[in-house]
């Protein structure tokens, strides 16, 4: 393991850019961020990608339950820990999950074509993983969803969709 500045950076990112303690995605997020900055093992991406992509895809298509594994765990945790659900509109959330799917696919593509990317490989992967983790952290810690924000400010005016009052700043 690298013990220089890069090792310290991975520890800081794993602590500060991870979602809230009860988030169902905190473990994959921490593994991804530590892998990008310290371990640099592309096999971890090959293991995490199908899990994360399946989660985003199923959440985007059918919602959090019944076939989205993290969604089921999150729903059970919400029932156990907080009996009053905080419902959010589905369309903006599904758009946000689509953005997550695109970012996870990009990360997988960067890892798959690593030899062709050369020196651009690490900056591309790091940027993609940081974007995912920062967006996850903002949602978990602050309740601010970048996907919902983009949905309301870009897609609603562009395609004359119904505005989501929950997602409005």
HUSUL-V251111 format. One record per backbone hydrogen bond with DSSP energy under -1.0 kcal/mol. NH is the residue of the N-H (numbers start at 1). CO is the residue of the C=O. Records with the same first field share a line. If there is no record, write none. Layout:
BEGIN
NH=CO  CO
END
This chain:
BEGIN
8=4
9=5
10=6
11=7
12=8
13=9
14=10
15=11
16=12
17=13
23=20
26=23
29=25
30=26
31=27
32=28
33=29
34=30
35=31
36=32
37=33
38=34
39=34
40=35
44=41
46=42
47=43
48=44
49=45
52=48
53=49
54=50
55=51
56=52
57=53
58=54
59=55
60=56
61=57
62=58
72=68
73=69
74=70
75=71
76=72
77=73
78=74
79=75
80=76
81=77
82=78
94=90
95=91
96=92
97=93
98=94
99=95
100=96
101=97
102=98
103=99
104=100
105=101
106=102
107=103
108=104
109=105
110=106
111=107
112=108
113=109
114=111
117=113
118=114
120=117
121=118
124=120
125=121
126=122
127=123
128=124
129=125
130=126
131=127
132=128
133=129
134=130
135=131
136=132
137=133
138=134
139=135
140=136
141=137
142=138
143=139
144=138
149=145
150=146
151=147
152=148
153=149
154=150
155=150
156=151
158=154
159=155
161=156
END
